[in-house]
Amino acid sequence: MLLYSICGGGPHLTALCGSANVQVWHVLTRVLQTTLTGVDTQSWLSQPEAVEMTKRLMLEVISVGQRCGVPLEEELVSVLLGRIMSLPGIYSSMYVDAKEGRRLEIDVILGYPMKRAKDFGMDVPTLAALHALLKAIDGRLGR
């Protein structure tokens, strides 16, 4: 199953990820736009620098998925950005978790792609930086 290649293979991950496309979607909606910045998706993507950073992150996750054998295309970035831009500004469940002091779903959303990137010796600087920042936030929440 393709899902296992990018999401890690556990049944709990299957339920959370749904598909490789959903994994990339979660990176787009949960990590940058709301959890780290505290702004909704429309506010985040109104800044050209934010759009470029979001694209870099998504392309890195897609590259990891491709190395795992998942047939993801780079065009998925434009498709998903178009989808999120067609919606009103939203906040993610990860943002709500952080705001309410609950632990974050880092391992599901960024942890596995980060682990696989390390396994493959891939350079994923945007993913690595955001993974480290979210781990720090999660550590603070876990106290």
Helices and strands as residue ranges (DSSP letters): H 2-7, H 11-17, H 20-26, I 27-36, H 41-45, H 48-67, H 76-85, H 93-99, H 106-106, I 107-111, H 112-120, H 125-141
